[in-house]
């Protein structure tokens, strides 16, 4: 499984203090793109999106 991790920091331009450090993680699992974000300032979140043109989970919820 391929996992992509992106780490970025918000840094003060005056004193170089690191204000926040964000870690974003992406991977594919069963036709869905999984996403997680973690930051001490912003908090934590997770989400998943279908890689297909129409999300089968949303279509099932309509009936």
mmCIF file of the N, C-alpha and C atoms, coordinates in Angstrom:
data_MODEL
# 
_entry.id   MODEL 
# 
loop_
_atom_site.group_PDB 
_atom_site.id 
_atom_site.type_symbol 
_atom_site.label_atom_id 
_atom_site.label_alt_id 
_atom_site.label_comp_id 
_atom_site.label_asym_id 
_atom_site.label_entity_id 
_atom_site.label_seq_id 
_atom_site.pdbx_PDB_ins_code 
_atom_site.Cartn_x 
_atom_site.Cartn_y 
_atom_site.Cartn_z 
_atom_site.occupancy 
_atom_site.B_iso_or_equiv 
_atom_site.pdbx_formal_charge 
_atom_site.auth_seq_id 
_atom_site.auth_comp_id 
_atom_site.auth_asym_id 
_atom_site.auth_atom_id 
_atom_site.pdbx_PDB_model_num 
ATOM 1   N N  . UNK A 1 1  ? 0.848   -1.167 0.000   1.00 0.00 ? 1  UNK A N  1 
ATOM 2   C CA . UNK A 1 1  ? 0.000   0.000  0.000   1.00 0.00 ? 1  UNK A CA 1 
ATOM 3   C C  . UNK A 1 1  ? 0.900   1.238  0.000   1.00 0.00 ? 1  UNK A C  1 
ATOM 4   N N  . UNK A 1 2  ? 0.582   2.173  -0.877  1.00 0.00 ? 2  UNK A N  1 
ATOM 5   C CA . UNK A 1 2  ? 1.310   3.432  -0.949  1.00 0.00 ? 2  UNK A CA 1 
ATOM 6   C C  . UNK A 1 2  ? 0.671   4.430  0.004   1.00 0.00 ? 2  UNK A C  1 
ATOM 7   N N  . UNK A 1 3  ? 1.449   4.998  0.891   1.00 0.00 ? 3  UNK A N  1 
ATOM 8   C CA . UNK A 1 3  ? 0.981   6.020  1.828   1.00 0.00 ? 3  UNK A CA 1 
ATOM 9   C C  . UNK A 1 3  ? 1.804   7.275  1.579   1.00 0.00 ? 3  UNK A C  1 
ATOM 10  N N  . UNK A 1 4  ? 1.119   8.402  1.408   1.00 0.00 ? 4  UNK A N  1 
ATOM 11  C CA . UNK A 1 4  ? 1.789   9.685  1.201   1.00 0.00 ? 4  UNK A CA 1 
ATOM 12  C C  . UNK A 1 4  ? 1.622   10.512 2.463   1.00 0.00 ? 4  UNK A C  1 
ATOM 13  N N  . UNK A 1 5  ? 2.734   10.983 3.005   1.00 0.00 ? 5  UNK A N  1 
ATOM 14  C CA . UNK A 1 5  ? 2.712   11.821 4.205   1.00 0.00 ? 5  UNK A CA 1 
ATOM 15  C C  . UNK A 1 5  ? 3.334   13.163 3.844   1.00 0.00 ? 5  UNK A C  1 
ATOM 16  N N  . UNK A 1 6  ? 2.583   14.234 4.105   1.00 0.00 ? 6  UNK A N  1 
ATOM 17  C CA . UNK A 1 6  ? 3.055   15.592 3.850   1.00 0.00 ? 6  UNK A CA 1 
ATOM 18  C C  . UNK A 1 6  ? 3.119   16.314 5.189   1.00 0.00 ? 6  UNK A C  1 
ATOM 19  N N  . UNK A 1 7  ? 4.283   16.863 5.499   1.00 0.00 ? 7  UNK A N  1 
ATOM 20  C CA . UNK A 1 7  ? 4.470   17.600 6.753   1.00 0.00 ? 7  UNK A CA 1 
ATOM 21  C C  . UNK A 1 7  ? 4.818   19.037 6.395   1.00 0.00 ? 7  UNK A C  1 
ATOM 22  N N  . UNK A 1 8  ? 4.104   19.984 6.977   1.00 0.00 ? 8  UNK A N  1 
ATOM 23  C CA . UNK A 1 8  ? 4.426   21.392 6.744   1.00 0.00 ? 8  UNK A CA 1 
ATOM 24  C C  . UNK A 1 8  ? 4.286   22.153 8.058   1.00 0.00 ? 8  UNK A C  1 
ATOM 25  N N  . UNK A 1 9  ? 4.999   23.256 8.141   1.00 0.00 ? 9  UNK A N  1 
ATOM 26  C CA . UNK A 1 9  ? 5.000   24.063 9.362   1.00 0.00 ? 9  UNK A CA 1 
ATOM 27  C C  . UNK A 1 9  ? 4.669   25.507 9.035   1.00 0.00 ? 9  UNK A C  1 
ATOM 28  N N  . UNK A 1 10 ? 3.933   26.159 9.927   1.00 0.00 ? 10 UNK A N  1 
ATOM 29  C CA . UNK A 1 10 ? 3.708   27.600 9.861   1.00 0.00 ? 10 UNK A CA 1 
ATOM 30  C C  . UNK A 1 10 ? 4.760   28.234 10.750  1.00 0.00 ? 10 UNK A C  1 
ATOM 31  N N  . UNK A 1 11 ? 5.596   29.084 10.158  1.00 0.00 ? 11 UNK A N  1 
ATOM 32  C CA . UNK A 1 11 ? 6.734   29.663 10.871  1.00 0.00 ? 11 UNK A CA 1 
ATOM 33  C C  . UNK A 1 11 ? 6.618   31.181 10.866  1.00 0.00 ? 11 UNK A C  1 
ATOM 34  N N  . UNK A 1 12 ? 6.879   31.802 12.009  1.00 0.00 ? 12 UNK A N  1 
ATOM 35  C CA . UNK A 1 12 ? 6.885   33.254 12.129  1.00 0.00 ? 12 UNK A CA 1 
ATOM 36  C C  . UNK A 1 12 ? 8.038   33.818 11.289  1.00 0.00 ? 12 UNK A C  1 
ATOM 37  N N  . UNK A 1 13 ? 7.732   34.795 10.435  1.00 0.00 ? 13 UNK A N  1 
ATOM 38  C CA . UNK A 1 13 ? 8.746   35.392 9.582   1.00 0.00 ? 13 UNK A CA 1 
ATOM 39  C C  . UNK A 1 13 ? 9.730   36.269 10.324  1.00 0.00 ? 13 UNK A C  1 
ATOM 40  N N  . UNK A 1 14 ? 9.365   36.702 11.524  1.00 0.00 ? 14 UNK A N  1 
ATOM 41  C CA . UNK A 1 14 ? 10.233  37.583 12.298  1.00 0.00 ? 14 UNK A CA 1 
ATOM 42  C C  . UNK A 1 14 ? 11.225  36.813 13.158  1.00 0.00 ? 14 UNK A C  1 
ATOM 43  N N  . UNK A 1 15 ? 10.726  35.857 13.924  1.00 0.00 ? 15 UNK A N  1 
ATOM 44  C CA . UNK A 1 15 ? 11.596  35.170 14.891  1.00 0.00 ? 15 UNK A CA 1 
ATOM 45  C C  . UNK A 1 15 ? 11.834  33.695 14.568  1.00 0.00 ? 15 UNK A C  1 
ATOM 46  N N  . UNK A 1 16 ? 11.222  33.175 13.491  1.00 0.00 ? 16 UNK A N  1 
ATOM 47  C CA . UNK A 1 16 ? 11.346  31.775 13.058  1.00 0.00 ? 16 UNK A CA 1 
ATOM 48  C C  . UNK A 1 16 ? 10.724  30.776 14.030  1.00 0.00 ? 16 UNK A C  1 
ATOM 49  N N  . UNK A 1 17 ? 9.862   31.252 14.921  1.00 0.00 ? 17 UNK A N  1 
ATOM 50  C CA . UNK A 1 17 ? 9.143   30.363 15.836  1.00 0.00 ? 17 UNK A CA 1 
ATOM 51  C C  . UNK A 1 17 ? 8.160   29.506 15.034  1.00 0.00 ? 17 UNK A C  1 
ATOM 52  N N  . UNK A 1 18 ? 8.123   28.215 15.296  1.00 0.00 ? 18 UNK A N  1 
ATOM 53  C CA . UNK A 1 18 ? 7.170   27.323 14.632  1.00 0.00 ? 18 UNK A CA 1 
ATOM 54  C C  . UNK A 1 18 ? 5.826   27.461 15.342  1.00 0.00 ? 18 UNK A C  1 
ATOM 55  N N  . UNK A 1 19 ? 4.857   28.030 14.632  1.00 0.00 ? 19 UNK A N  1 
ATOM 56  C CA . UNK A 1 19 ? 3.533   28.275 15.200  1.00 0.00 ? 19 UNK A CA 1 
ATOM 57  C C  . UNK A 1 19 ? 2.701   26.999 15.191  1.00 0.00 ? 19 UNK A C  1 
ATOM 58  N N  . UNK A 1 20 ? 2.779   26.243 14.097  1.00 0.00 ? 20 UNK A N  1 
ATOM 59  C CA . UNK A 1 20 ? 2.005   25.008 13.976  1.00 0.00 ? 20 UNK A CA 1 
ATOM 60  C C  . UNK A 1 20 ? 2.725   24.049 13.036  1.00 0.00 ? 20 UNK A C  1 
ATOM 61  N N  . UNK A 1 21 ? 2.542   22.764 13.278  1.00 0.00 ? 21 UNK A N  1 
ATOM 62  C CA . UNK A 1 21 ? 3.106   21.709 12.420  1.00 0.00 ? 21 UNK A CA 1 
ATOM 63  C C  . UNK A 1 21 ? 1.953   20.810 12.004  1.00 0.00 ? 21 UNK A C  1 
ATOM 64  N N  . UNK A 1 22 ? 1.728   20.713 10.702  1.00 0.00 ? 22 UNK A N  1 
ATOM 65  C CA . UNK A 1 22 ? 0.622   19.933 10.154  1.00 0.00 ? 22 UNK A CA 1 
ATOM 66  C C  . UNK A 1 22 ? 1.160   18.643 9.542   1.00 0.00 ? 22 UNK A C  1 
ATOM 67  N N  . UNK A 1 23 ? 0.477   17.538 9.791   1.00 0.00 ? 23 UNK A N  1 
ATOM 68  C CA . UNK A 1 23 ? 0.823   16.255 9.176   1.00 0.00 ? 23 UNK A CA 1 
ATOM 69  C C  . UNK A 1 23 ? -0.421  15.766 8.427   1.00 0.00 ? 23 UNK A C  1 
ATOM 70  N N  . UNK A 1 24 ? -0.302  15.650 7.102   1.00 0.00 ? 24 UNK A N  1 
ATOM 71  C CA . UNK A 1 24 ? -1.388  15.167 6.254   1.00 0.00 ? 24 UNK A CA 1 
ATOM 72  C C  . UNK A 1 24 ? -0.988  13.795 5.724   1.00 0.00 ? 24 UNK A C  1 
ATOM 73  N N  . UNK A 1 25 ? -1.883  12.814 5.833   1.00 0.00 ? 25 UNK A N  1 
ATOM 74  C CA . UNK A 1 25 ? -1.613  11.453 5.374   1.00 0.00 ? 25 UNK A CA 1 
ATOM 75  C C  . UNK A 1 25 ? -2.707  11.035 4.395   1.00 0.00 ? 25 UNK A C  1 
ATOM 76  N N  . UNK A 1 26 ? -2.298  10.519 3.223   1.00 0.00 ? 26 UNK A N  1 
ATOM 77  C CA . UNK A 1 26 ? -3.222  10.062 2.191   1.00 0.00 ? 26 UNK A CA 1 
ATOM 78  C C  . UNK A 1 26 ? -2.889  8.622  1.822   1.00 0.00 ? 26 UNK A C  1 
ATOM 79  N N  . UNK A 1 27 ? -3.921  7.821  1.531   1.00 0.00 ? 27 UNK A N  1 
ATOM 80  C CA . UNK A 1 27 ? -3.709  6.478  0.993   1.00 0.00 ? 27 UNK A CA 1 
ATOM 81  C C  . UNK A 1 27 ? -4.997  6.000  0.332   1.00 0.00 ? 27 UNK A C  1 
ATOM 82  N N  . UNK A 1 28 ? -4.871  5.003  -0.543  1.00 0.00 ? 28 UNK A N  1 
ATOM 83  C CA . UNK A 1 28 ? -6.019  4.402  -1.213  1.00 0.00 ? 28 UNK A CA 1 
ATOM 84  C C  . UNK A 1 28 ? -6.360  3.087  -0.544  1.00 0.00 ? 28 UNK A C  1 
ATOM 85  N N  . UNK A 1 29 ? -7.673  2.880  -0.375  1.00 0.00 ? 29 UNK A N  1 
ATOM 86  C CA . UNK A 1 29 ? -8.148  1.647  0.262   1.00 0.00 ? 29 UNK A CA 1 
ATOM 87  C C  . UNK A 1 29 ? -9.531  1.319  -0.286  1.00 0.00 ? 29 UNK A C  1 
ATOM 88  N N  . UNK A 1 30 ? -9.653  0.210  -1.001  1.00 0.00 ? 30 UNK A N  1 
ATOM 89  C CA . UNK A 1 30 ? -10.943 -0.252 -1.535  1.00 0.00 ? 30 UNK A CA 1 
ATOM 90  C C  . UNK A 1 30 ? -11.685 0.830  -2.321  1.00 0.00 ? 30 UNK A C  1 
ATOM 91  N N  . UNK A 1 31 ? -11.067 1.419  -3.331  1.00 0.00 ? 31 UNK A N  1 
ATOM 92  C CA . UNK A 1 31 ? -11.660 2.446  -4.198  1.00 0.00 ? 31 UNK A CA 1 
ATOM 93  C C  . UNK A 1 31 ? -11.973 3.760  -3.480  1.00 0.00 ? 31 UNK A C  1 
ATOM 94  N N  . UNK A 1 32 ? -11.363 3.981  -2.330  1.00 0.00 ? 32 UNK A N  1 
ATOM 95  C CA . UNK A 1 32 ? -11.554 5.238  -1.597  1.00 0.00 ? 32 UNK A CA 1 
ATOM 96  C C  . UNK A 1 32 ? -10.208 5.854  -1.249  1.00 0.00 ? 32 UNK A C  1 
ATOM 97  N N  . UNK A 1 33 ? -10.123 7.174  -1.382  1.00 0.00 ? 33 UNK A N  1 
ATOM 98  C CA . UNK A 1 33 ? -8.946  7.902  -0.916  1.00 0.00 ? 33 UNK A CA 1 
ATOM 99  C C  . UNK A 1 33 ? -9.187  8.243  0.546   1.00 0.00 ? 33 UNK A C  1 
ATOM 100 N N  . UNK A 1 34 ? -8.329  7.772  1.408   1.00 0.00 ? 34 UNK A N  1 
ATOM 101 C CA . UNK A 1 34 ? -8.424  8.039  2.839   1.00 0.00 ? 34 UNK A CA 1 
ATOM 102 C C  . UNK A 1 34 ? -7.519  9.226  3.164   1.00 0.00 ? 34 UNK A C  1 
ATOM 103 N N  . UNK A 1 35 ? -7.947  10.049 4.101   1.00 0.00 ? 35 UNK A N  1 
ATOM 104 C CA . UNK A 1 35 ? -7.208  11.262 4.433   1.00 0.00 ? 35 UNK A CA 1 
ATOM 105 C C  . UNK A 1 35 ? -7.244  11.479 5.942   1.00 0.00 ? 35 UNK A C  1 
ATOM 106 N N  . UNK A 1 36 ? -6.108  11.791 6.512   1.00 0.00 ? 36 UNK A N  1 
ATOM 107 C CA . UNK A 1 36 ? -6.028  12.168 7.933   1.00 0.00 ? 36 UNK A CA 1 
ATOM 108 C C  . UNK A 1 36 ? -5.163  13.413 8.062   1.00 0.00 ? 36 UNK A C  1 
ATOM 109 N N  . UNK A 1 37 ? -5.531  14.295 8.987   1.00 0.00 ? 37 UNK A N  1 
ATOM 110 C CA . UNK A 1 37 ? -4.763  15.499 9.262   1.00 0.00 ? 37 UNK A CA 1 
ATOM 111 C C  . UNK A 1 37 ? -4.610  15.618 10.766  1.00 0.00 ? 37 UNK A C  1 
ATOM 112 N N  . UNK A 1 38 ? -3.425  16.017 11.201  1.00 0.00 ? 38 UNK A N  1 
ATOM 113 C CA . UNK A 1 38 ? -3.160  16.184 12.627  1.00 0.00 ? 38 UNK A CA 1 
ATOM 114 C C  . UNK A 1 38 ? -2.341  17.447 12.839  1.00 0.00 ? 38 UNK A C  1 
ATOM 115 N N  . UNK A 1 39 ? -2.762  18.252 13.818  1.00 0.00 ? 39 UNK A N  1 
ATOM 116 C CA . UNK A 1 39 ? -2.056  19.484 14.153  1.00 0.00 ? 39 UNK A CA 1 
ATOM 117 C C  . UNK A 1 39 ? -2.433  19.860 15.586  1.00 0.00 ? 39 UNK A C  1 
ATOM 118 N N  . UNK A 1 40 ? -1.453  20.231 16.400  1.00 0.00 ? 40 UNK A N  1 
ATOM 119 C CA . UNK A 1 40 ? -1.749  20.629 17.777  1.00 0.00 ? 40 UNK A CA 1 
ATOM 120 C C  . UNK A 1 40 ? -2.607  21.886 17.823  1.00 0.00 ? 40 UNK A C  1 
ATOM 121 N N  . UNK A 1 41 ? -2.450  22.785 16.853  1.00 0.00 ? 41 UNK A N  1 
ATOM 122 C CA . UNK A 1 41 ? -3.217  24.027 16.823  1.00 0.00 ? 41 UNK A CA 1 
ATOM 123 C C  . UNK A 1 41 ? -4.612  23.818 16.235  1.00 0.00 ? 41 UNK A C  1 
ATOM 124 N N  . UNK A 1 42 ? -4.704  23.110 15.109  1.00 0.00 ? 42 UNK A N  1 
ATOM 125 C CA . UNK A 1 42 ? -5.973  22.929 14.392  1.00 0.00 ? 42 UNK A CA 1 
ATOM 126 C C  . UNK A 1 42 ? -6.796  21.752 14.909  1.00 0.00 ? 42 UNK A C  1 
ATOM 127 N N  . UNK A 1 43 ? -6.141  20.744 15.428  1.00 0.00 ? 43 UNK A N  1 
ATOM 128 C CA . UNK A 1 43 ? -6.830  19.539 15.871  1.00 0.00 ? 43 UNK A CA 1 
ATOM 129 C C  . UNK A 1 43 ? -6.580  18.384 14.917  1.00 0.00 ? 43 UNK A C  1 
ATOM 130 N N  . UNK A 1 44 ? -7.489  17.407 14.936  1.00 0.00 ? 44 UNK A N  1 
ATOM 131 C CA . UNK A 1 44 ? -7.350  16.221 14.097  1.00 0.00 ? 44 UNK A CA 1 
ATOM 132 C C  . UNK A 1 44 ? -8.620  16.019 13.290  1.00 0.00 ? 44 UNK A C  1 
ATOM 133 N N  . UNK A 1 45 ? -8.461  15.441 12.097  1.00 0.00 ? 45 UNK A N  1 
ATOM 134 C CA . UNK A 1 45 ? -9.613  15.165 11.238  1.00 0.00 ? 45 UNK A CA 1 
ATOM 135 C C  . UNK A 1 45 ? -9.290  13.979 10.347  1.00 0.00 ? 45 UNK A C  1 
ATOM 136 N N  . UNK A 1 46 ? -10.343 13.357 9.844   1.00 0.00 ? 46 UNK A N  1 
ATOM 137 C CA . UNK A 1 46 ? -10.182 12.276 8.876   1.00 0.00 ? 46 UNK A CA 1 
ATOM 138 C C  . UNK A 1 46 ? -11.375 12.300 7.937   1.00 0.00 ? 46 UNK A C  1 
ATOM 139 N N  . UNK A 1 47 ? -11.164 11.802 6.725   1.00 0.00 ? 47 UNK A N  1 
ATOM 140 C CA . UNK A 1 47 ? -12.222 11.790 5.725   1.00 0.00 ? 47 UNK A CA 1 
ATOM 141 C C  . UNK A 1 47 ? -11.883 10.726 4.692   1.00 0.00 ? 47 UNK A C  1 
ATOM 142 N N  . UNK A 1 48 ? -12.863 10.337 3.908   1.00 0.00 ? 48 UNK A N  1 
ATOM 143 C CA . UNK A 1 48 ? -12.612 9.435  2.786   1.00 0.00 ? 48 UNK A CA 1 
ATOM 144 C C  . UNK A 1 48 ? -13.495 9.869  1.630   1.00 0.00 ? 48 UNK A C  1 
ATOM 145 N N  . UNK A 1 49 ? -12.961 9.737  0.412   1.00 0.00 ? 49 UNK A N  1 
ATOM 146 C CA . UNK A 1 49 ? -13.663 10.102 -0.816  1.00 0.00 ? 49 UNK A CA 1 
ATOM 147 C C  . UNK A 1 49 ? -13.547 8.962  -1.805  1.00 0.00 ? 49 UNK A C  1 
ATOM 148 N N  . UNK A 1 50 ? -14.625 8.744  -2.533  1.00 0.00 ? 50 UNK A N  1 
ATOM 149 C CA . UNK A 1 50 ? -14.622 7.699  -3.548  1.00 0.00 ? 50 UNK A CA 1 
ATOM 150 C C  . UNK A 1 50 ? -13.720 8.094  -4.707  1.00 0.00 ? 50 UNK A C  1 
ATOM 151 N N  . UNK A 1 51 ? -12.994 7.127  -5.247  1.00 0.00 ? 51 UNK A N  1 
ATOM 152 C CA . UNK A 1 51 ? -12.187 7.344  -6.453  1.00 0.00 ? 51 UNK A CA 1 
ATOM 153 C C  . UNK A 1 51 ? -13.043 7.190  -7.704  1.00 0.00 ? 51 UNK A C  1 
ATOM 154 N N  . UNK A 1 52 ? -14.251 6.678  -7.541  1.00 0.00 ? 52 UNK A N  1 
ATOM 155 C CA . UNK A 1 52 ? -15.169 6.472  -8.653  1.00 0.00 ? 52 UNK A CA 1 
ATOM 156 C C  . UNK A 1 52 ? -15.930 7.766  -8.943  1.00 0.00 ? 52 UNK A C  1 
ATOM 157 N N  . UNK A 1 53 ? -16.468 7.932  -10.167 1.00 0.00 ? 53 UNK A N  1 
ATOM 158 C CA . UNK A 1 53 ? -17.214 9.157  -10.491 1.00 0.00 ? 53 UNK A CA 1 
ATOM 159 C C  . UNK A 1 53 ? -18.426 9.377  -9.586  1.00 0.00 ? 53 UNK A C  1 
ATOM 160 N N  . UNK A 1 54 ? -19.064 8.293  -9.166  1.00 0.00 ? 54 UNK A N  1 
ATOM 161 C CA . UNK A 1 54 ? -20.219 8.384  -8.270  1.00 0.00 ? 54 UNK A CA 1 
ATOM 162 C C  . UNK A 1 54 ? -19.927 7.543  -7.032  1.00 0.00 ? 54 UNK A C  1 
ATOM 163 N N  . UNK A 1 55 ? -20.070 8.148  -5.874  1.00 0.00 ? 55 UNK A N  1 
ATOM 164 C CA . UNK A 1 55 ? -19.780 7.461  -4.615  1.00 0.00 ? 55 UNK A CA 1 
ATOM 165 C C  . UNK A 1 55 ? -20.908 6.480  -4.301  1.00 0.00 ? 55 UNK A C  1 
ATOM 166 N N  . UNK A 1 56 ? -20.644 5.166  -4.291  1.00 0.00 ? 56 UNK A N  1 
ATOM 167 C CA . UNK A 1 56 ? -21.683 4.174  -3.999  1.00 0.00 ? 56 UNK A CA 1 
ATOM 168 C C  . UNK A 1 56 ? -22.328 4.368  -2.627  1.00 0.00 ? 56 UNK A C  1 
ATOM 169 N N  . UNK A 1 57 ? -21.599 4.894  -1.672  1.00 0.00 ? 57 UNK A N  1 
ATOM 170 C CA . UNK A 1 57 ? -22.171 5.114  -0.333  1.00 0.00 ? 57 UNK A CA 1 
ATOM 171 C C  . UNK A 1 57 ? -23.262 6.171  -0.377  1.00 0.00 ? 57 UNK A C  1 
ATOM 172 N N  . UNK A 1 58 ? -23.073 7.206  -1.194  1.00 0.00 ? 58 UNK A N  1 
ATOM 173 C CA . UNK A 1 58 ? -24.075 8.264  -1.298  1.00 0.00 ? 58 UNK A CA 1 
ATOM 174 C C  . UNK A 1 58 ? -25.303 7.789  -2.058  1.00 0.00 ? 58 UNK A C  1 
ATOM 175 N N  . UNK A 1 59 ? -25.105 6.977  -3.093  1.00 0.00 ? 59 UNK A N  1 
ATOM 176 C CA . UNK A 1 59 ? -26.234 6.448  -3.847  1.00 0.00 ? 59 UNK A CA 1 
ATOM 177 C C  . UNK A 1 59 ? -27.077 5.518  -2.989  1.00 0.00 ? 59 UNK A C  1 
ATOM 178 N N  . UNK A 1 60 ? -26.459 4.726  -2.137  1.00 0.00 ? 60 UNK A N  1 
ATOM 179 C CA . UNK A 1 60 ? -27.195 3.814  -1.254  1.00 0.00 ? 60 UNK A CA 1 
ATOM 180 C C  . UNK A 1 60 ? -28.015 4.593  -0.239  1.00 0.00 ? 60 UNK A C  1 
ATOM 181 N N  . UNK A 1 61 ? -27.556 5.776  0.159   1.00 0.00 ? 61 UNK A N  1 
ATOM 182 C CA . UNK A 1 61 ? -28.269 6.576  1.157   1.00 0.00 ? 61 UNK A CA 1 
ATOM 183 C C  . UNK A 1 61 ? -29.518 7.231  0.574   1.00 0.00 ? 61 UNK A C  1 
ATOM 184 N N  . UNK A 1 62 ? -29.616 7.340  -0.750  1.00 0.00 ? 62 UNK A N  1 
ATOM 185 C CA . UNK A 1 62 ? -30.767 7.989  -1.379  1.00 0.00 ? 62 UNK A CA 1 
ATOM 186 C C  . UNK A 1 62 ? -32.008 7.113  -1.378  1.00 0.00 ? 62 UNK A C  1 
ATOM 187 N N  . UNK A 1 63 ? -31.855 5.813  -1.221  1.00 0.00 ? 63 UNK A N  1 
ATOM 188 C CA . UNK A 1 63 ? -33.002 4.910  -1.293  1.00 0.00 ? 63 UNK A CA 1 
ATOM 189 C C  . UNK A 1 63 ? -33.429 4.432  0.050   1.00 0.00 ? 63 UNK A C  1 
# 
